[in-house]
Structures are given as structure tokens and as C-alpha cells.
Amino acid sequence: MLTLAEAASRIRERKLSSIELTRACLDRIAELDPRLNAFITVTGELALQQARQADAEVAAGHWRGPLHGIPISLKDLIDVAGVKTTAGSNQYRNRVATEDAAIVRQLKAAGAVIVGKNNLHEFAYGGSGMISAFGPARNPWDLTRITGGSSSGSAAAVASGMCLAAFGTDTAGSIRDPAALCSLAGYRPGAGVWSMDGVIPLRKSFDTVGLLTHTAEDAHLVFAALAGHVRQQEVAPAIDRFRVGVARTGFFDNLESGVAKCLEDALLFLRPLVASVSEIKIEINVKWTDFDVEILEYHHQMLADTPQLYQPGTLARLKSCAAILPEEFERAQRGLAAARLAAEKIFDSVDVVVTPTCLVPAPKVADMETMSDADLRAYEVQKLLGNTAPFSLLFWPSVSVPCGFTREGLPVGLQISVRPGADEFLLQIAGAYEHAAGWDKRMPPIAT
């Protein structure tokens, strides 16, 4: 299975055609998606048209960059003109977008090939991927388990080789959570890297378009191709100059034993490679729930007119948002501004902050199906998103990269975060760790 970097090099050198690669991805979708449930819509005709155009342009000497001719998929919150955008909900089962989202315009300009729209947790309001009008996506490493969410189908698609990259969204951890559970690189950018124009929102203060790829190197290539307006001039130091801060307090509590072992092994591996590894403390005295009222801004009319079209779990969550008073929301906004200023002082002493991405490996779908809506929500908040949401509140650029496997062969992720504005630095650091550790070379059996 090719990485994006490998495929881009071969297409540029005309050792591989986009049409060959795209047909291979579409064939894999046809073969594997009945088991993985990663796609809501497959855009085969559009993909083949874009692939033929890419090949003609490359043959004429007009190579647009590393995304030219590369098959990618999109979380079904992202509008593509003339294609359904369902948000994983019966509310939008027949909604067809009339315009491309901003990120889609960028992708088309870069020559990317769009193979389809991915399944997701309904309206991105959850970290498990369990709640969708189209059913849950399945984990390529173990089909009995979840992928994580809310970018659930996006992770399944990339991990199984049905595309080479996928764009989703990350509000509280919806890219990093599935990346960790599916052994991918999951990049949540800092503020302003990619526009949310044309993307269905969850919490507008924290929403961002994010990226799932096989490797951090691939993520860096995509960033370089699509985020030139925010690229930095600085080059990351060699890995032996990194000052690593380990945020143990509040982030290593209640780790499942297999996850804990992988994290400790990763830290042991890091110590001789970097300048220093020290323990740090990050305190954020702001609660996610104080911002839930933002969710109602998008949903209030549908809640009034067609509440029955939501999945029951989503409807219950939306109703709970109404309990947040406006003054509480305003107080939380003021507190968050102060918390961000205080937290960023940690970068006076370290270059990067590392934590586990999730507290657990991927749980079984059957076990989660027996949970009540309240228990499922609590599990998502505590076990899957508990370590990612704080860095969303801070809006620090963050990436989850593979750092090992449990005895059952389930992936574990290491979360790396950096100061605001240091996105390129983050991806260079992640790539250096990835290259040294080598976990990105392992692929799920379904993809071989």
C-alpha cells in the first residue's frame, strides 16, 4: 500500500498514472466498504474524470504538486457541488450541495481526485462514531471494533487503503481520536490554516478542518501544498535538540494497561533521541460544556421543525445544550482567553508537549451498543476525547501518531502539541519521531 509521498513521486515521474491509482482505490472501496462502512457516497465518475485530467496535465508537463492525481476522501460534512452532504443524518439524507467548500476548491486547484464522502458520527457530535443514520464504521485492524469519531469513516478509508488521505473536522478530537485507534497520522491544525467555509459546523469557536494520512510525512506534504499562506520560515531543529514536555498530571490517569505500556515504551525510546524529557503540568480551568450552547446556533430550527429525524442519542445531546445560560457562555469565553495566555508560557521551557491520544484502544461495537445514551456520551468524553479536548480549547496545533500496539494488536497513539502558529514545526517533529520509531510501516491485515 503506497503512502501519499510515494504515490506523488511516481505520478510526477510518470511511473504511475492517476487513473491506475484511482481505479485501484475504487476497486478497494467496492471490495472492502461493505465490511467497513466507511463511505456514504462514492463519487466514482467524478474521480475517474479528475484522474484522466490529472494524467493529461502531467503528461503535458503541468504537474501541480504532491496532491496532483492523488485519491482523497472527504468527511460528509464538507460540501462538494452536485454531491450529497448528509452529515450522517436523516435530516440531510437528500441534501445536495450547490457549491464547493473552501477546502474542496483548494483540493481541486491542487489536482486532487475525490473518491467519495465518508461516514461520520451524526453532525460530528460524538467521539465514538457509533451514532449515524448510516450505521457505525468498522476498524480495519479489527472489524468488531469502532474507528473512533467523529471522523469515523475517514479513518477507516485511509487505514484500509481506499484512499491515500482524508479530510475531516476536529472540534474536540474528531481527527486525532480515530487516528489513534486506526494507527494513522491525524493532524488538527492551529487557527486559520484551513477555512471552515462550506463545512457544516459543530462548535464554531473550536471547529477546524483536519487531515488523516498514513504518515506525518504525508500530512506535511499536504500542509505544504494547501497552507502556503501560513507556512513558517523556521526549520525544525534536529531531533536531538527537541525539549519534550510530558504532561502526566491529568493526562496519564486511568490509562488502559496496554496503552500505558506503549506510552512508557515510547518515552523510553524518545529519551536518548532528544535533548531533554521533563514532566510538566498544564492546567485549564475551563469546561467544554460551557460552550455547548454554540451547537444550538446551527440546529435550533431543525430541533423545532423535525426533531424526529435525528438519531435518539443526538437528539438527547442537542436538548442538553439548551441548559447553558448565555452568561455562563460569556464567562467561559473570558476565562478561556486568560487560560490560553497562561498555558502558552510552558513553551518557554519545552518545544513540544506529549500525551497519550486516547486512554483506551478501540472498544468493541457490540459493547458500545449496549450502553445508554448517557453512558456512551460519558465514555466518549472521558476515554476517547479526554486528552484531545484540552488542546482544542487551547487551539494548539496537535497531531496523533502511532506509538505501538497492545497485546491484542490494537493501535495506540501518541499526541504531540506545539505552540500556536507552529504547525509546520509540529509536522516536522512528528515526522522525525515517526521515522525513528517506524510504527507507520505496519498495516492492518485487511489492507494487505
N, C-alpha and C positions, 0 to 999 in steps of 0.2 A: 504494500500500500504506500503510495507516494505521499510525501509531505508537499505542502504548497510550494516551498522553496525549490524542491526537486522538480516538480511539475513545471513551474515557471521557467526554470533554466532550460528544460528540454523543449518547451514550446518556443522559447526565444531562439534556440539553436536549430529549430525545426526537426528535432529528433522525435517529437511527439506532436500530434495535431490536437487542437482543442476538440474537434469533432470526435476523435477516438476517445479522448478522456471523458467527454460529456456522455457519450453513449455508454461507456463503462459505468459511469455513475448512475445513469438512468436504468441500466440493466440491474445494477445492485439494488436500487430502490425497488424495482419490480420484484426482485428475489427476496429481499430482507424485510421490507417495510410491513408486510402482513404480520410479521412476528414482532417488530419493534414499534410500530405505530408512531413513527417519527414525523410523518408528513400528513397535513390536512389537504393540501393541494400540490400536485406535481405539475410543473409548467414545462412539460417535455417539448412541445412545439416551439415555445419561446426560447428554450435553452438551445435547441439544435439550430435555430435561426441565428442566435447570438454567437454560437460556436463557429458556424460557417463564416460569419462576418469576421470573427477574430482571425481565423486561418487565412482568409483573403488579405487582411491587413498585414499580418506578419509576413506573408509571402511577398507582399509589396514593399517590405522594409519599414512598415509603420508599427513597430512594437510599442505599445502604450505603457508598459511597466509590468510589475510582477503579478498583477491581477488579470492581465490580458488573456482571455480564454480559459480562466480558472472557474470550475463549477463551485458555486456557493449556494447556500440556502438562507432563508430569512424567517425569523420568528413571526408567527401570524398575527403580529401587532403592527407590522411595518407595511405601509401601503405600496403596492405596485399597480400602476394604472392598468385597468382592464382585468385585474385578478382579484379574487375574493380576499378579504381580510376579515377573518371571523373572530379573532381574539379568543378562540377556543370556547365560544359561547353560542347558544341558540339565539341570543339577542341579535347576533350579526351573521347567522348562518348563511344568509343570502346577500350580504353586503359586498358590493364590488367597488373597489377604489377607482376614483376618476383621475387621480394624479399620483405621481411617484413621490414617495418620501424623499427628503433631502439626501439621506444616506444612499438611497437607491439611485438618485441622479448621479451621485459621486461614483457609485459602482459601475453604472452604465458608461460613464465617461472614461473609467479606467479599463473598460473592455471585459468586465466580469460576465460570467454566464450564470443566470439564475435558474436553478433546477426545481425550486419549489418553496412552499410556505410550511413552516414547522409547527407541530402540535405544541401546546403550552398549558400551564395552569391557567384556568379561566381568568381573563383580563389581567394576568400576571399577579394575581392576588394570592400568592402562596409559594412556599419553598419546596413542596414535595412533587409537584406535577400530577398529583392524584386527582384533582378536580378539573375536568374538562368535558365539554359536551361530546368530545370525540374519544373519550377514554384515556387512561394513562399511557404514556410512552414507557417502553421497557429498556432496561440497561443491557447494552451489548456484552458486558462482562458476565452477566447472569440474568437471563430473561425473566426470572422470577422476582427481580428487584427493580426498584424505581431508579430513575436517572437523576432525581433532584429537579428543582424548578426555581423559577417558573419557566426557564428556557429549556424545557424537558426534551422536546423533540429535536431541538437544535443540537444538544449534546449527543443524543443517540445517533443522529445523522452523521456527525463528524467522526465520532468514535468508531462507527461501523464502516466508514469509507464511502458513504452515499454522497458525500460532497467533501471538499477539501477545507472549507471554512464555513462558519455560520455566524450571522449577525443576529443578536437578540437584544434584550434590555436587562439592565441590572439596577434595581432600586435598593433592595436590602441585601442582595447576594444572588440574584437570579441568573447570573453568569458563572460566578465563582463556585457556588454550591454544586451545580451539575458538572462543572469541570472537575471538581474534586472527586465526585462519585463515579465519573466515567474516565478518569486518567487523561485529562486534556489540559491545555493551557487556556485559562479563562481570564480575559483582561477586561476589567472595569476601568475606563479612563477617568481622568480628572475632569473638572468642569470645562465645558466649551470645546472639547475635542471633536465630538460629533453632534450634529443637530438632532433634536427630537421632533423637528417639523415633519408631519406626516406619520407620526408614530403614536398609537393610542397610549395615553398616559396612565400612570397609577398614582404616584405622589410626585407632583411636578417639581418640588424642591430637591428631589433626590434622584429622579429618573435619569438614566443615560443609556444611549446605545452602547452595547458591549460586543465582545468578539470571542468566539470559540474556535480554536485551531488545535492541530496535533501538537505543535511545539511553540515555545516562546519565540523562536526564530521566525516562524511563520507570522506570529502576531506582530512582530517588529516590522516585517516586510509590509504587512497591510497598513500598519500605522504610518510608515514612511510614504506609502502610496496615497493615502487618503487624508492625512492630517498635517500636510506641509505647513499650514498656517500657524501651527503651534509647535513645530519642531524646535528643539533646542540646539544650541551650538556646542554645548559641552559634550564631551565624550566620557562615558563611564570609566572610572579607573579600573585597572586590572583587579581581578577578584581578590588578590592578596592584599588589597588596600581597603576593602569593604569593612566598615564598622557595623556589625549586626547587633540589633537590639531585640531581645527575646521578651515578648510581653506575656509573662507567665500568669500573673495575677489576673484572674477573671477570664482567661482565655484557654488555660490548660486544665481547668477544673472539670471533673466528670467526663474526661475522655474515655471512650471505649478502649479496652486494653490493646487491641490490635492497632488502633490509631495512635495511641500513646507510644507504643514501641516504634512505629515508623517515624514519629516526630523526634523521639530521642535519638534514633539512629541517624536521622537527617542532621541534627545538631552536632552529633559526634563527627559526622562526615564534613560538616562545614568548618569546624574549628581550625583544622590545620590549613585550610584553604584561604582564610580571610584574616584581616588584621586583628580583629577582636570580636568576641561574642560576649555580650553582657546582658544581664537581666534589667529590664526597665518596667516602669509602671505607667499605664495610660488610663486616665480616669475621665469619663464623660458623664456628667450628671444630667443627662437629657434622655427622655424616654421616646421610643419610636411611636408609641400610641398617642402621644401628644400631637402628632402630625396626621393622624388618621382622617381628620376632617377634610383634608385636601382631596381624599379619594372621592368624596361625595360631589365635588365640583363637576366631575365628568358623568357621574351615574345618577344624579338626582332625578332626571326626567324619566329614565328607564325604570327606576325604582317606583316612580309614581304610576307609570303607564303599563309596564309589562313585567312586573316582578317575577311572575311565574316562569319566565324564560331563563332566569338564572339557575344554575345548579344550586341545590339547597345549601350547601356549605358556603358558597359565595354570597348568597342572599343573607345568610346569618352574619357574615363578616361585614357586609355593607351596612346592615342595620345597626351594628355596634358602633360604627363610625359616628353616627348622629349624637352619641353621648358626649362627644368632645365639645366643650364650650369655646366660643371664639376667643375669649380672654385667655383661656389655657393655651390655645394655639399661639397667640401673640407672645405670651410669656415664654413659651418654649422656643420661639424664634429668637428672642433676645438672649436667652440662655445658651442657645446653640452657637451664636456668634462669639460669645465670650469663651465657650468651651473650645472652639476651634483655635482661637488665638493661643490659649493656654497649652493645648495639646501639641501644637506645632513646635514648641520650644524643645521637644525631645530631639529634634534634628540638629540641635547644637552639639549633641554628643554621639549620635549614631547616623548612619546613612540610610539604613533600611530597618523596617520593623517586621519581624516574622512571628507567625502564629500558626496553629492548625487552621485549616479552612473550615472543616466541619468536625463535630465532636464524635461522629459515628460514621462507619461505612454505610453503603446503600442498604436500607432496610427492605424487607420483602413487601411486595404489593399486597399479598394476602393479609399480612399482619396489619397493614395500614388501613385496609378495607374494613377491618373490624372496629376501628376507632370511631368514637363520636366526633362530630364536627369540632367540638371544643378541644378534645384531646388531640386531634390531628393538628389543629392550629397551634396548640401549646408545644407539640413535638417539633413542628417546623421552626417556631421561634427559638426554642431552647437548643435543639440538637443540630439543626441544619443551617440556620441563619444567625445563631447567637454570636459567632465570631466574625461574620462578614458585615452585619448591620452597623456596628460601631464605626467602621471605616467608611461606610456610606454616609453616616451622619457627618463625619469629618470631611467627606468628599476628597479623601486621599486617593490618588491612583493606586490600584491594587491588582494583583494577579495571583491566581491559584495555579501552581504547577505540580505535577506528580512527584511524590516523595516516597513511594513504596506501596506494598500490598500486604493485606492481612493474611493470616494462615489460610483463609477461605479463598484467597485470590482476588479480594476486592480492593479497588484502588483507594489511596489516601492522598490528600492534597496538602501542600504547604502554601500558606498565604504570605505574600510579600507585599509590603506597602511602603510608599515613599511620600515625601512632602508634596504639597500641591504644586502643579506645574512641571513636575519631573517625570512625565510619562515615558519619554524616551530612555531616560536613565533607568527607570523601572524595568523596561523590557530588555535592556542590555544586561542588567543584573540577573533577571530571570533566565536569560539565555546562557549566561556564564554558569549559573548553578545547574541548569538543565544539561549542558554539555558535559560538565564534570560528573554529574550523578548518573546520567544515562537511562533514567526511567522512561523517557519518551520513546525508547526503541521497542518497548513491549506493546503488543497489540492484542485485542480480545480475540478469542478463537473464532467468533462469527465473522471476523474481518479477514481471516487468513484463507 
